[in-house]
Amino acid sequence: IPRRGPKCRGVVYLQHGVLDSCYTWIANGATGSLAFRLWDAGYDVFMGNFRGTGACAHEREDIATEEYWNFTVDDHAQRDVRAFVREIRRVLDSERGEANADGEVDVPKTSHRPALPVVAIAHSMGAAALLMYIIECRRASEP
C-alpha cells in the first residue's frame, strides 16, 4: 500500500504464516486490519506472499507436480524473504530517485541518505523465515 511524499513515517513489511496469505493482513476491512491501520498511521506497507500460497498467480500452470512443491522454510528464508526485502528496497530507492532505468540502485557517491529501515511483522512460519533471514544477514554482515 504505497504512501507517497514526505509524510511517510516508515516502512513496514508484513509476512503471513503457514497455510495463509497476505489476505490475513487486510481481512478485517479498512478499519480493523493491521495493514490499513498502519497505512492510516502514515507507513508504507508491503505484504509478502510465500510460494505455495493458493490464491496467487503462478508462473507455471501445472502446480500439481512434486517438483513445484519441493521447497522448505529455508527456501522461504534465503530466497523468498531476501527477494521481498530486495524488491522493497528497490521500490523505495526508485521513489527516492536513487534507482536507474533497470531498477538497479544507483546512489551517487555524494549521496548521504541512509537506506530506510524496514520493520517486519510476521507470525508463525513467516516469523521463523524472517528470523532465519536476519540471522543469515548478520552472519554475512549484510544490511
N, C-alpha and C positions, 0 to 999 in steps of 0.2 A: 504494500500500500504506500505509494510514493508520497512524500511531502516535499514540496519544492520551496526553495527560498531560505532565508536566514533564520526562520522561526523553528527550524528543526532542532530539537533538544538532544537528539542522539539516534543511534541505530539499534534496533532490536531484531534478532533472528530467532524465530520460533520453530522448534523441531518436534514433531509428533513422536509418539511411542509405537510399540509393536501393534500390528493389526489395526492401524489407524491411518489418518491422512491429515493434511493441514486443515481440512474442514473442521477439525476439532477446535481450532482457534477462532472460528467465526460462527460456529453452530448456534450460539445463543443470540444471534442478531446484533444489530448495530449498537445496542446499549448494554448488552450483557456479555459480550465476548471480549476476551483479552486483547485480540488483535485490534479491534475497533477502539477499545478503551485506550490502548497505548497510542494509537494514531490521534485520537481526540486530545491526548495529553501532550502531543507535539513530537512524537517519534516517527522516524521512517521505520516501517515494519516489513520484514521479509519472512516468508514462510517456506520451509523446505518440505518436499515430499520424497521419501526414500523410494528406491526402486522396489518394485513388487507391490506398490500401492495400487489397489484395484481400479480406482477412479481415474487414474492418469492415462493420458495418451501414451502409446508405446511406439518406439522406433520400429520394432518388428511386430508384424501382425500375429505370428504364432507364439503366444506366450505360454503355451501349454507344455513346451519342451522342457526336459530336465536341465538342459544347458542354460536356459533363460533363468531358471530359479537357483542356479548354482552360485550363491553368494552368501556371505556371512556378515555378522556385525562388524568384523574387521574391515570388510569392503565398505560398509556404510561409513565407518570412521575415517579410513585412509583415502577413500576415493570420493564418496558422496558428500560428506561434510566438507572436505577440502575443496571440492568443486563449488559447493554452495558459498563458502566463505570467499573464494576467489571471485565468483560472479558478483557477490555483494560489493566487494571492494572495487571491482571493475565498474559497476554501475555508479557507485559513489564517486570514484575518481572521474568518471565521464561527466557527471553532474557538476563536479568542481572544476571542469575544464582541464583535467590532467590525463586524459586518455587520447591516443592518436586515432586515426580513422579505422584502424584494425581492432580497436578496443583495448589495445595494449596501454598500460600505464606509461605515460611519457612525462615524468616530473622534471622540470628544468632544474639545473644544478643550483639555481638561485632560489628555488622554492624552499621555504622553511615550514610549510604546513605539514604537521604530522598526520599520519593516517588516522582516520576517525576510528575510535574503538567500536567494536561490535559486541553488544551484550547478547548473550544467548540464553534462552529459556527453553527448557525441554522437560519431558517426562519419560519414564520407562526406558525403552531401548534407545530413544533419542538422546536421553541424558547420558546413557552409557557410551554411545558413539561419540558424543561431544567430549566427554572426559577422556576417552581414548585418543581423540584427535588433539586435544590440548596437551596431553602428556607427551605425545609424539612430537608435537611442535616444540615443546620445551626441551626435549632431548636433542632435537636437531637445531636448536637455537633459532627457530623461525618465529616471525611475529604471529 
